[in-house]
Amino acid sequence: MSIFVTELYIKDVRMRFLGNIEAKTDAKGRAFLPAIFRKMLQASGEENLVLRKDVFQKCLVLYPESVWNGRLDILKNQLRPWKPTHQQMFRQFVSEAEVVNLDGNGRFLISKRLLKAADIEQDIQFIGMDDTIEIWAPQNLELTLKSEEDFAVEFEQIMNTDNAL
């Protein structure tokens, strides 16, 4: 039996981060978390955040701690703890994560290791991705986005399947 944690409900409202917000890091690698995202975290009572490089894309993912814990539970339920390759997979996934906290001004530090992994120099873009927040170097984000025409075609194909509403 697998446990799937896909939604985080807070006060009967699902936490959903939305938007594409441009920002910059300072010389120390600190960034201001956009105010709209900070307000959502405060309203949900989330204090700790976890940051790691995305598994598939060249960006960083910022997880509220409860979302991170839910994702870890999903991963652990898919892995066998006594299988060496599974143990290594889990080790690599968690060892590349860092706990980050917002300072009094709403800033957080992105380590040099993670800045390098995502090709971030100074300019960044925060992308609200439902229950997580992605942090991109603008040039990498641009490479992943489809043209409006290609997006429309693929969106229609996905939404016109038997599984769609």
PEHUVEN-V154780 format. One line per field, one symbol per residue. ss: DSSP state (~ for helix, > for strand, _ for the rest). phi: phi as a letter, one per 20 degrees, with the letter a starting at -180 (. if undefined). psi: psi as a letter, one per 30 degrees, with the letter a starting at -180 (. if undefined). A space follows every 10 residues. Layout:
ss: ???
phi: ???
psi: ???
//
This chain:
ss: ________>> __>>__>__> >>>>>____> >>__~~~~~~ ~~~~____>> >>>______> >>>>~~~~~~ ~~~~~~~~__ ___~~~~~~~ ~~~~~__>>> ______>>>_ _~~~~~~___ __>>>>>>>> _>>>>>_~~~ ~~~~___~~~ ~~~~~~~~~_ _____
phi: .dddddcddc lmcffcecpc cebceefene cefggfffff fffenfddcc cbfffddebd cddggffgff fffffffedd fddgffffgf gffffeecec ceefenebed fggfgffdle dcfccedfcm dcceccfgff fgfeeefgff fffffffffe efeff
psi: kkkjjfkjkj hgkkjjkklj kkallaffgk kkkkeeeeee eeffgkeklk klkkeelill kjkkeeeeee eeeeeefflk fgjeeeeeee eeeffglkkk kkafggllkk leeeeefghk deklkkjkhc glkkjkkeee eeffklleee eeeeeeeefg lffl.
//
